[in-house]
Amino acid sequence: MKKIKTLTLYLFFLLCAGFSLTGCQTTAPTGTENQASTANAEEDTTPAGPRFSPQRVDVRGTITQREYNQGQMLILVEGFPDRFSRFGRAVVLVTPITQIVGLDGKSISLSELQNGQQVAVQFRGRFRESVTGFAAQAVARKMWIEPLGGY
């Protein structure tokens, strides 16, 4: 329990640091994907509906654990590292200002996140390497719910 409190306190610090650095954007804005990289990318051609998440994200995987505390949620995301995601595993703090996009492309609330859901996450600002076995600790800027079978 003490580890979770320490982790929550640390992620709160990251959140405060993220607010102070929101003007320092290091990646292209969402929706302005590089045309050359998307043309050269190899994707599965099975129809799975429209894709709302970008192809490249910080972490893509399944929510394996979640903890709600004082209006924010700490989630553990586990997936497989590939060329389209920076990390295979991450501890992510989801705040009320995090944009969460559902399967239909509409915004959903923080309370609708469940264990076992497939998600794609972009981090807000910097991330910190974790000592708990997860590759990164960060605050979520935007999160997309993805179909269980993938795209």
VMD Tcl script that builds the backbone (N, CA, C; Angstrom):
set m [mol new atoms 453]
animate dup $m
set s [atomselect $m all]
$s set {name element resname resid chain x y z} {
  {N N MET 1 A 0.824 -1.187 0.000}
  {CA C MET 1 A 0.000 0.000 0.000}
  {C C MET 1 A 0.868 1.251 0.000}
  {N N LYS 2 A 1.995 1.183 0.749}
  {CA C LYS 2 A 2.886 2.337 0.807}
  {C C LYS 2 A 3.503 2.614 -0.567}
  {N N LYS 3 A 3.803 1.537 -1.313}
  {CA C LYS 3 A 4.366 1.712 -2.651}
  {C C LYS 3 A 3.372 2.416 -3.571}
  {N N ILE 4 A 2.103 2.060 -3.446}
  {CA C ILE 4 A 1.088 2.687 -4.289}
  {C C ILE 4 A 0.942 4.157 -3.928}
  {N N LYS 5 A 0.976 4.479 -2.624}
  {CA C LYS 5 A 0.889 5.877 -2.214}
  {C C LYS 5 A 2.093 6.661 -2.716}
  {N N THR 6 A 3.277 6.057 -2.627}
  {CA C THR 6 A 4.483 6.718 -3.119}
  {C C THR 6 A 4.394 6.929 -4.622}
  {N N LEU 7 A 3.922 5.916 -5.332}
  {CA C LEU 7 A 3.773 6.018 -6.782}
  {C C LEU 7 A 2.745 7.083 -7.144}
  {N N THR 8 A 1.638 7.127 -6.403}
  {CA C THR 8 A 0.613 8.136 -6.655}
  {C C THR 8 A 1.158 9.535 -6.405}
  {N N LEU 9 A 1.915 9.696 -5.332}
  {CA C LEU 9 A 2.523 10.989 -5.031}
  {C C LEU 9 A 3.500 11.387 -6.131}
  {N N TYR 10 A 4.279 10.441 -6.601}
  {CA C TYR 10 A 5.238 10.721 -7.660}
  {C C TYR 10 A 4.515 11.114 -8.947}
  {N N LEU 11 A 3.458 10.380 -9.293}
  {CA C LEU 11 A 2.724 10.708 -10.510}
  {C C LEU 11 A 1.992 12.041 -10.383}
  {N N PHE 12 A 1.579 12.412 -9.167}
  {CA C PHE 12 A 0.996 13.729 -8.950}
  {C C PHE 12 A 2.039 14.808 -9.225}
  {N N PHE 13 A 3.273 14.561 -8.803}
  {CA C PHE 13 A 4.361 15.494 -9.094}
  {C C PHE 13 A 4.564 15.611 -10.602}
  {N N LEU 14 A 4.515 14.472 -11.307}
  {CA C LEU 14 A 4.641 14.501 -12.768}
  {C C LEU 14 A 3.500 15.296 -13.398}
  {N N LEU 15 A 2.313 15.155 -12.843}
  {CA C LEU 15 A 1.166 15.900 -13.340}
  {C C LEU 15 A 1.393 17.395 -13.187}
  {N N CYS 16 A 1.865 17.818 -12.028}
  {CA C CYS 16 A 2.138 19.242 -11.805}
  {C C CYS 16 A 3.225 19.740 -12.749}
  {N N ALA 17 A 4.260 18.932 -12.942}
  {CA C ALA 17 A 5.321 19.311 -13.866}
  {C C ALA 17 A 4.781 19.368 -15.297}
  {N N GLY 18 A 3.879 18.465 -15.629}
  {CA C GLY 18 A 3.278 18.461 -16.962}
  {C C GLY 18 A 2.459 19.708 -17.229}
  {N N PHE 19 A 1.728 20.173 -16.209}
  {CA C PHE 19 A 0.957 21.404 -16.373}
  {C C PHE 19 A 1.875 22.592 -16.629}
  {N N SER 20 A 3.023 22.604 -15.977}
  {CA C SER 20 A 3.924 23.739 -16.163}
  {C C SER 20 A 4.626 23.692 -17.518}
  {N N LEU 21 A 4.667 22.529 -18.145}
  {CA C LEU 21 A 5.362 22.383 -19.429}
  {C C LEU 21 A 4.405 22.157 -20.603}
  {N N THR 22 A 3.138 22.467 -20.443}
  {CA C THR 22 A 2.187 22.179 -21.518}
  {C C THR 22 A 2.466 22.965 -22.788}
  {N N GLY 23 A 3.163 24.063 -22.695}
  {CA C GLY 23 A 3.494 24.835 -23.883}
  {C C GLY 23 A 4.661 24.249 -24.653}
  {N N CYS 24 A 5.373 23.306 -24.088}
  {CA C CYS 24 A 6.551 22.705 -24.718}
  {C C CYS 24 A 6.145 21.402 -25.388}
  {N N GLN 25 A 5.623 21.472 -26.580}
  {CA C GLN 25 A 5.163 20.286 -27.273}
  {C C GLN 25 A 6.308 19.712 -28.088}
  {N N THR 26 A 6.576 18.403 -27.918}
  {CA C THR 26 A 7.691 17.774 -28.607}
  {C C THR 26 A 7.250 16.872 -29.749}
  {N N THR 27 A 5.966 16.601 -29.872}
  {CA C THR 27 A 5.486 15.751 -30.955}
  {C C THR 27 A 4.484 16.526 -31.796}
  {N N ALA 28 A 4.210 16.006 -32.970}
  {CA C ALA 28 A 3.233 16.651 -33.843}
  {C C ALA 28 A 1.851 16.551 -33.215}
  {N N PRO 29 A 1.005 17.545 -33.430}
  {CA C PRO 29 A -0.350 17.492 -32.883}
  {C C PRO 29 A -1.110 16.283 -33.415}
  {N N THR 30 A -2.047 15.796 -32.632}
  {CA C THR 30 A -2.844 14.649 -33.020}
  {C C THR 30 A -3.646 14.970 -34.271}
  {N N GLY 31 A -3.637 14.033 -35.209}
  {CA C GLY 31 A -4.393 14.228 -36.440}
  {C C GLY 31 A -3.524 14.700 -37.592}
  {N N THR 32 A -2.276 15.111 -37.322}
  {CA C THR 32 A -1.376 15.542 -38.391}
  {C C THR 32 A -0.299 14.484 -38.558}
  {N N GLU 33 A -0.718 13.320 -38.985}
  {CA C GLU 33 A 0.214 12.212 -39.142}
  {C C GLU 33 A 1.092 12.428 -40.370}
  {N N ASN 34 A 2.279 11.920 -40.311}
  {CA C ASN 34 A 3.219 12.021 -41.412}
  {C C ASN 34 A 2.713 11.160 -42.572}
  {N N GLN 35 A 2.488 11.777 -43.713}
  {CA C GLN 35 A 1.916 11.066 -44.854}
  {C C GLN 35 A 2.869 10.006 -45.386}
  {N N ALA 36 A 4.165 10.276 -45.354}
  {CA C ALA 36 A 5.127 9.312 -45.886}
  {C C ALA 36 A 5.177 8.061 -45.023}
  {N N SER 37 A 5.137 8.222 -43.706}
  {CA C SER 37 A 5.232 7.052 -42.838}
  {C C SER 37 A 3.961 6.214 -42.889}
  {N N THR 38 A 2.810 6.850 -43.057}
  {CA C THR 38 A 1.581 6.065 -43.139}
  {C C THR 38 A 1.476 5.348 -44.479}
  {N N ALA 39 A 2.063 5.907 -45.529}
  {CA C ALA 39 A 2.020 5.244 -46.827}
  {C C ALA 39 A 2.931 4.022 -46.838}
  {N N ASN 40 A 4.049 4.074 -46.109}
  {CA C ASN 40 A 4.998 2.976 -46.094}
  {C C ASN 40 A 4.685 1.938 -45.030}
  {N N ALA 41 A 3.763 2.224 -44.137}
  {CA C ALA 41 A 3.481 1.311 -43.031}
  {C C ALA 41 A 2.732 0.084 -43.536}
  {N N GLU 42 A 3.069 -1.054 -42.939}
  {CA C GLU 42 A 2.376 -2.285 -43.278}
  {C C GLU 42 A 1.286 -2.497 -42.243}
  {N N GLU 43 A 0.042 -2.482 -42.695}
  {CA C GLU 43 A -1.078 -2.675 -41.780}
  {C C GLU 43 A -1.907 -3.851 -42.258}
  {N N ASP 44 A -2.598 -4.463 -41.312}
  {CA C ASP 44 A -3.531 -5.522 -41.635}
  {C C ASP 44 A -4.717 -4.905 -42.368}
  {N N THR 45 A -5.184 -5.550 -43.409}
  {CA C THR 45 A -6.252 -4.976 -44.217}
  {C C THR 45 A -7.627 -5.497 -43.827}
  {N N THR 46 A -7.747 -6.193 -42.691}
  {CA C THR 46 A -9.059 -6.673 -42.282}
  {C C THR 46 A -9.891 -5.505 -41.794}
  {N N PRO 47 A -11.132 -5.402 -42.251}
  {CA C PRO 47 A -11.965 -4.277 -41.832}
  {C C PRO 47 A -12.391 -4.427 -40.373}
  {N N ALA 48 A -12.059 -3.443 -39.549}
  {CA C ALA 48 A -12.442 -3.468 -38.133}
  {C C ALA 48 A -13.087 -2.153 -37.747}
  {N N GLY 49 A -13.653 -1.457 -38.696}
  {CA C GLY 49 A -14.256 -0.165 -38.404}
  {C C GLY 49 A -13.218 0.934 -38.490}
  {N N PRO 50 A -13.654 2.172 -38.309}
  {CA C PRO 50 A -12.713 3.289 -38.402}
  {C C PRO 50 A -11.721 3.287 -37.245}
  {N N ARG 51 A -10.537 3.746 -37.527}
  {CA C ARG 51 A -9.492 3.816 -36.506}
  {C C ARG 51 A -9.441 5.245 -35.991}
  {N N PHE 52 A -9.633 5.416 -34.692}
  {CA C PHE 52 A -9.606 6.743 -34.095}
  {C C PHE 52 A -8.251 7.053 -33.481}
  {N N SER 53 A -7.499 6.023 -33.103}
  {CA C SER 53 A -6.185 6.262 -32.508}
  {C C SER 53 A -5.141 6.413 -33.607}
  {N N PRO 54 A -4.096 7.201 -33.345}
  {CA C PRO 54 A -3.021 7.306 -34.337}
  {C C PRO 54 A -2.241 5.999 -34.394}
  {N N GLN 55 A -1.514 5.821 -35.464}
  {CA C GLN 55 A -0.756 4.588 -35.616}
  {C C GLN 55 A 0.373 4.508 -34.587}
  {N N ARG 56 A 1.076 5.624 -34.365}
  {CA C ARG 56 A 2.174 5.644 -33.398}
  {C C ARG 56 A 1.696 6.277 -32.100}
  {N N VAL 57 A 1.867 5.542 -31.001}
  {CA C VAL 57 A 1.488 6.027 -29.676}
  {C C VAL 57 A 2.620 5.693 -28.706}
  {N N ASP 58 A 2.512 6.200 -27.491}
  {CA C ASP 58 A 3.534 5.903 -26.490}
  {C C ASP 58 A 3.394 4.488 -25.944}
  {N N VAL 59 A 2.181 4.062 -25.659}
  {CA C VAL 59 A 1.961 2.685 -25.205}
  {C C VAL 59 A 0.617 2.199 -25.730}
  {N N ARG 60 A 0.587 0.927 -26.154}
  {CA C ARG 60 A -0.650 0.297 -26.625}
  {C C ARG 60 A -0.718 -1.065 -25.961}
  {N N GLY 61 A -1.857 -1.345 -25.319}
  {CA C GLY 61 A -1.989 -2.628 -24.642}
  {C C GLY 61 A -3.298 -2.744 -23.890}
  {N N THR 62 A -3.312 -3.639 -22.905}
  {CA C THR 62 A -4.502 -3.953 -22.129}
  {C C THR 62 A -4.388 -3.361 -20.732}
  {N N ILE 63 A -5.485 -2.825 -20.221}
  {CA C ILE 63 A -5.511 -2.351 -18.838}
  {C C ILE 63 A -5.542 -3.580 -17.937}
  {N N THR 64 A -4.494 -3.760 -17.134}
  {CA C THR 64 A -4.422 -4.929 -16.263}
  {C C THR 64 A -4.787 -4.604 -14.825}
  {N N GLN 65 A -4.662 -3.350 -14.442}
  {CA C GLN 65 A -5.003 -2.955 -13.079}
  {C C GLN 65 A -5.367 -1.483 -13.087}
  {N N ARG 66 A -6.295 -1.103 -12.221}
  {CA C ARG 66 A -6.671 0.302 -12.131}
  {C C ARG 66 A -7.007 0.628 -10.690}
  {N N GLU 67 A -6.738 1.872 -10.314}
  {CA C GLU 67 A -7.039 2.332 -8.960}
  {C C GLU 67 A -7.530 3.769 -9.041}
  {N N TYR 68 A -8.752 3.986 -8.581}
  {CA C TYR 68 A -9.363 5.312 -8.608}
  {C C TYR 68 A -9.103 5.991 -7.276}
  {N N ASN 69 A -8.638 7.261 -7.320}
  {CA C ASN 69 A -8.348 7.987 -6.095}
  {C C ASN 69 A -8.500 9.480 -6.347}
  {N N GLN 70 A -9.434 10.112 -5.669}
  {CA C GLN 70 A -9.621 11.556 -5.681}
  {C C GLN 70 A -9.753 12.142 -7.087}
  {N N GLY 71 A -10.602 11.559 -7.890}
  {CA C GLY 71 A -10.892 12.116 -9.200}
  {C C GLY 71 A -9.926 11.743 -10.303}
  {N N GLN 72 A -8.941 10.936 -10.012}
  {CA C GLN 72 A -8.012 10.492 -11.047}
  {C C GLN 72 A -7.814 8.991 -10.920}
  {N N MET 73 A -7.298 8.382 -11.978}
  {CA C MET 73 A -7.143 6.941 -11.981}
  {C C MET 73 A -5.720 6.573 -12.383}
  {N N LEU 74 A -5.162 5.642 -11.650}
  {CA C LEU 74 A -3.847 5.105 -11.950}
  {C C LEU 74 A -4.062 3.749 -12.605}
  {N N ILE 75 A -3.596 3.585 -13.842}
  {CA C ILE 75 A -3.799 2.321 -14.552}
  {C C ILE 75 A -2.459 1.719 -14.949}
  {N N LEU 76 A -2.440 0.403 -15.028}
  {CA C LEU 76 A -1.279 -0.323 -15.516}
  {C C LEU 76 A -1.649 -0.868 -16.889}
  {N N VAL 77 A -0.857 -0.527 -17.887}
  {CA C VAL 77 A -1.117 -0.950 -19.267}
  {C C VAL 77 A -0.006 -1.902 -19.683}
  {N N GLU 78 A -0.389 -3.098 -20.123}
  {CA C GLU 78 A 0.585 -4.086 -20.578}
  {C C GLU 78 A 0.263 -4.483 -22.008}
  {N N GLY 79 A 1.276 -4.465 -22.841}
  {CA C GLY 79 A 1.115 -4.851 -24.232}
  {C C GLY 79 A 2.404 -5.475 -24.723}
  {N N PHE 80 A 2.598 -5.448 -26.016}
  {CA C PHE 80 A 3.816 -5.964 -26.615}
  {C C PHE 80 A 4.517 -4.822 -27.329}
  {N N PRO 81 A 5.800 -4.614 -27.051}
  {CA C PRO 81 A 6.501 -3.535 -27.753}
  {C C PRO 81 A 6.580 -3.848 -29.246}
  {N N ASP 82 A 6.303 -2.844 -30.042}
  {CA C ASP 82 A 6.431 -2.981 -31.484}
  {C C ASP 82 A 6.922 -1.661 -32.051}
  {N N ARG 83 A 6.995 -1.578 -33.353}
  {CA C ARG 83 A 7.556 -0.372 -33.969}
  {C C ARG 83 A 6.599 0.811 -33.922}
  {N N PHE 84 A 5.343 0.585 -33.566}
  {CA C PHE 84 A 4.368 1.662 -33.521}
  {C C PHE 84 A 4.100 2.180 -32.112}
  {N N SER 85 A 4.742 1.599 -31.102}
  {CA C SER 85 A 4.584 2.083 -29.727}
  {C C SER 85 A 5.954 2.139 -29.064}
  {N N ARG 86 A 6.141 3.137 -28.217}
  {CA C ARG 86 A 7.442 3.333 -27.582}
  {C C ARG 86 A 7.688 2.351 -26.449}
  {N N PHE 87 A 6.620 1.924 -25.766}
  {CA C PHE 87 A 6.764 1.053 -24.606}
  {C C PHE 87 A 5.788 -0.108 -24.690}
  {N N GLY 88 A 6.155 -1.205 -24.069}
  {CA C GLY 88 A 5.278 -2.360 -23.983}
  {C C GLY 88 A 4.476 -2.378 -22.701}
  {N N ARG 89 A 4.981 -1.710 -21.659}
  {CA C ARG 89 A 4.304 -1.673 -20.359}
  {C C ARG 89 A 4.466 -0.278 -19.769}
  {N N ALA 90 A 3.430 0.207 -19.083}
  {CA C ALA 90 A 3.518 1.542 -18.486}
  {C C ALA 90 A 2.530 1.688 -17.334}
  {N N VAL 91 A 2.918 2.530 -16.375}
  {CA C VAL 91 A 2.028 2.985 -15.314}
  {C C VAL 91 A 1.564 4.368 -15.749}
  {N N VAL 92 A 0.260 4.550 -15.911}
  {CA C VAL 92 A -0.275 5.780 -16.493}
  {C C VAL 92 A -1.268 6.421 -15.523}
  {N N LEU 93 A -1.089 7.712 -15.273}
  {CA C LEU 93 A -2.030 8.477 -14.468}
  {C C LEU 93 A -3.025 9.144 -15.411}
  {N N VAL 94 A -4.302 8.808 -15.248}
  {CA C VAL 94 A -5.366 9.380 -16.068}
  {C C VAL 94 A -6.090 10.405 -15.204}
  {N N THR 95 A -6.060 11.660 -15.624}
  {CA C THR 95 A -6.647 12.758 -14.858}
  {C C THR 95 A -7.973 13.182 -15.488}
  {N N PRO 96 A -8.726 14.045 -14.822}
  {CA C PRO 96 A -9.987 14.509 -15.419}
  {C C PRO 96 A -9.802 15.298 -16.717}
  {N N ILE 97 A -8.622 15.858 -16.957}
  {CA C ILE 97 A -8.408 16.614 -18.193}
  {C C ILE 97 A -7.894 15.740 -19.338}
  {N N THR 98 A -7.642 14.453 -19.065}
  {CA C THR 98 A -7.231 13.532 -20.118}
  {C C THR 98 A -8.406 13.295 -21.063}
  {N N GLN 99 A -8.162 13.410 -22.357}
  {CA C GLN 99 A -9.199 13.124 -23.350}
  {C C GLN 99 A -9.247 11.618 -23.554}
  {N N ILE 100 A -10.420 11.028 -23.371}
  {CA C ILE 100 A -10.592 9.589 -23.549}
  {C C ILE 100 A -11.608 9.384 -24.664}
  {N N VAL 101 A -11.188 8.698 -25.728}
  {CA C VAL 101 A -12.028 8.487 -26.908}
  {C C VAL 101 A -12.479 7.032 -26.926}
  {N N GLY 102 A -13.787 6.823 -27.022}
  {CA C GLY 102 A -14.362 5.479 -27.039}
  {C C GLY 102 A -14.290 4.838 -28.411}
  {N N LEU 103 A -14.860 3.644 -28.512}
  {CA C LEU 103 A -14.847 2.902 -29.774}
  {C C LEU 103 A -15.610 3.609 -30.887}
  {N N ASP 104 A -16.593 4.427 -30.517}
  {CA C ASP 104 A -17.389 5.134 -31.517}
  {C C ASP 104 A -16.823 6.508 -31.862}
  {N N GLY 105 A -15.686 6.876 -31.283}
  {CA C GLY 105 A -15.064 8.162 -31.581}
  {C C GLY 105 A -15.525 9.291 -30.692}
  {N N LYS 106 A -16.434 9.013 -29.778}
  {CA C LYS 106 A -16.937 10.041 -28.872}
  {C C LYS 106 A -16.200 9.966 -27.539}
  {N N SER 107 A -16.162 11.087 -26.840}
  {CA C SER 107 A -15.501 11.129 -25.539}
  {C C SER 107 A -16.267 10.292 -24.525}
  {N N ILE 108 A -15.508 9.607 -23.671}
  {CA C ILE 108 A -16.114 8.850 -22.581}
  {C C ILE 108 A -15.517 9.336 -21.269}
  {N N SER 109 A -16.150 8.965 -20.173}
  {CA C SER 109 A -15.691 9.434 -18.866}
  {C C SER 109 A -14.650 8.486 -18.284}
  {N N LEU 110 A -13.971 8.979 -17.294}
  {CA C LEU 110 A -12.928 8.232 -16.599}
  {C C LEU 110 A -13.487 6.965 -15.960}
  {N N SER 111 A -14.719 7.024 -15.505}
  {CA C SER 111 A -15.320 5.880 -14.816}
  {C C SER 111 A -15.640 4.719 -15.758}
  {N N GLU 112 A -15.595 4.942 -17.062}
  {CA C GLU 112 A -15.903 3.888 -18.025}
  {C C GLU 112 A -14.693 3.025 -18.370}
  {N N LEU 113 A -13.527 3.348 -17.831}
  {CA C LEU 113 A -12.345 2.517 -18.059}
  {C C LEU 113 A -12.447 1.260 -17.211}
  {N N GLN 114 A -12.213 0.094 -17.823}
  {CA C GLN 114 A -12.336 -1.185 -17.135}
  {C C GLN 114 A -11.095 -2.032 -17.375}
  {N N ASN 115 A -10.841 -2.953 -16.457}
  {CA C ASN 115 A -9.767 -3.917 -16.659}
  {C C ASN 115 A -10.080 -4.759 -17.891}
  {N N GLY 116 A -9.063 -5.087 -18.671}
  {CA C GLY 116 A -9.234 -5.907 -19.857}
  {C C GLY 116 A -9.478 -5.133 -21.136}
  {N N GLN 117 A -9.696 -3.824 -21.051}
  {CA C GLN 117 A -9.902 -3.030 -22.263}
  {C C GLN 117 A -8.571 -2.798 -22.971}
  {N N GLN 118 A -8.621 -2.815 -24.299}
  {CA C GLN 118 A -7.460 -2.463 -25.113}
  {C C GLN 118 A -7.417 -0.950 -25.234}
  {N N VAL 119 A -6.257 -0.343 -24.975}
  {CA C VAL 119 A -6.131 1.106 -25.051}
  {C C VAL 119 A -4.851 1.491 -25.779}
  {N N ALA 120 A -4.852 2.695 -26.315}
  {CA C ALA 120 A -3.661 3.332 -26.870}
  {C C ALA 120 A -3.537 4.665 -26.152}
  {N N VAL 121 A -2.318 5.008 -25.700}
  {CA C VAL 121 A -2.133 6.188 -24.858}
  {C C VAL 121 A -0.998 7.049 -25.391}
  {N N GLN 122 A -1.237 8.362 -25.426}
  {CA C GLN 122 A -0.170 9.334 -25.663}
  {C C GLN 122 A 0.104 10.031 -24.346}
  {N N PHE 123 A 1.390 10.183 -24.020}
  {CA C PHE 123 A 1.781 10.790 -22.757}
  {C C PHE 123 A 1.800 12.303 -22.853}
  {N N ARG 124 A 1.608 12.935 -21.710}
  {CA C ARG 124 A 1.708 14.386 -21.585}
  {C C ARG 124 A 3.126 14.688 -21.099}
  {N N GLY 125 A 3.886 15.398 -21.907}
  {CA C GLY 125 A 5.227 15.797 -21.491}
  {C C GLY 125 A 6.179 14.623 -21.384}
  {N N ARG 126 A 7.035 14.698 -20.390}
  {CA C ARG 126 A 8.073 13.684 -20.216}
  {C C ARG 126 A 7.539 12.468 -19.473}
  {N N PHE 127 A 8.283 11.383 -19.581}
  {CA C PHE 127 A 7.971 10.174 -18.844}
  {C C PHE 127 A 9.185 9.830 -17.993}
  {N N ARG 128 A 8.988 8.971 -17.035}
  {CA C ARG 128 A 10.084 8.527 -16.180}
  {C C ARG 128 A 10.163 7.013 -16.265}
  {N N GLU 129 A 11.380 6.510 -16.344}
  {CA C GLU 129 A 11.544 5.066 -16.355}
  {C C GLU 129 A 11.207 4.518 -14.984}
  {N N SER 130 A 10.534 3.409 -14.971}
  {CA C SER 130 A 10.012 2.847 -13.738}
  {C C SER 130 A 10.994 1.863 -13.120}
  {N N VAL 131 A 10.904 1.735 -11.813}
  {CA C VAL 131 A 11.712 0.745 -11.106}
  {C C VAL 131 A 10.858 -0.447 -10.698}
  {N N THR 132 A 9.579 -0.425 -11.020}
  {CA C THR 132 A 8.667 -1.487 -10.602}
  {C C THR 132 A 8.487 -2.558 -11.667}
  {N N GLY 133 A 9.301 -2.565 -12.695}
  {CA C GLY 133 A 9.172 -3.552 -13.750}
  {C C GLY 133 A 8.419 -3.043 -14.959}
  {N N PHE 134 A 7.731 -1.917 -14.821}
  {CA C PHE 134 A 7.054 -1.322 -15.964}
  {C C PHE 134 A 8.030 -0.378 -16.641}
  {N N ALA 135 A 7.925 -0.246 -17.953}
  {CA C ALA 135 A 8.910 0.513 -18.714}
  {C C ALA 135 A 8.830 2.009 -18.462}
  {N N ALA 136 A 7.636 2.542 -18.187}
  {CA C ALA 136 A 7.503 3.991 -18.052}
  {C C ALA 136 A 6.423 4.346 -17.041}
  {N N GLN 137 A 6.564 5.543 -16.482}
  {CA C GLN 137 A 5.540 6.151 -15.637}
  {C C GLN 137 A 5.250 7.507 -16.255}
  {N N ALA 138 A 3.977 7.809 -16.494}
  {CA C ALA 138 A 3.659 9.073 -17.155}
  {C C ALA 138 A 2.210 9.463 -16.903}
  {N N VAL 139 A 1.905 10.699 -17.287}
  {CA C VAL 139 A 0.545 11.225 -17.229}
  {C C VAL 139 A -0.028 11.165 -18.645}
  {N N ALA 140 A -1.258 10.705 -18.777}
  {CA C ALA 140 A -1.885 10.553 -20.094}
  {C C ALA 140 A -2.390 11.890 -20.615}
  {N N ARG 141 A -2.058 12.195 -21.864}
  {CA C ARG 141 A -2.613 13.359 -22.554}
  {C C ARG 141 A -3.921 12.958 -23.235}
  {N N LYS 142 A -3.872 11.847 -23.966}
  {CA C LYS 142 A -5.046 11.375 -24.698}
  {C C LYS 142 A -5.021 9.857 -24.707}
  {N N MET 143 A -6.208 9.270 -24.636}
  {CA C MET 143 A -6.322 7.816 -24.582}
  {C C MET 143 A -7.453 7.382 -25.504}
  {N N TRP 144 A -7.224 6.297 -26.225}
  {CA C TRP 144 A -8.223 5.739 -27.133}
  {C C TRP 144 A -8.533 4.317 -26.711}
  {N N ILE 145 A -9.818 3.981 -26.670}
  {CA C ILE 145 A -10.236 2.604 -26.455}
  {C C ILE 145 A -10.221 1.939 -27.826}
  {N N GLU 146 A -9.623 0.738 -27.909}
  {CA C GLU 146 A -9.521 0.028 -29.180}
  {C C GLU 146 A -10.286 -1.286 -29.098}
  {N N PRO 147 A -10.711 -1.825 -30.239}
  {CA C PRO 147 A -11.408 -3.113 -30.215}
  {C C PRO 147 A -10.480 -4.219 -29.723}
  {N N LEU 148 A -11.048 -5.241 -29.089}
  {CA C LEU 148 A -10.237 -6.304 -28.506}
  {C C LEU 148 A -9.424 -7.057 -29.546}
  {N N GLY 149 A -9.910 -7.191 -30.756}
  {CA C GLY 149 A -9.167 -7.889 -31.791}
  {C C GLY 149 A -8.078 -7.045 -32.424}
  {N N GLY 150 A -8.048 -5.758 -32.144}
  {CA C GLY 150 A -7.073 -4.860 -32.754}
  {C C GLY 150 A -7.538 -4.384 -34.116}
  {N N TYR 151 A -6.657 -3.676 -34.791}
  {CA C TYR 151 A -6.988 -3.129 -36.108}
  {C C TYR 151 A -6.308 -3.895 -37.191}
}
mol reanalyze $m
mol bondsrecalc $m
mol representation Tube
mol addrep $m
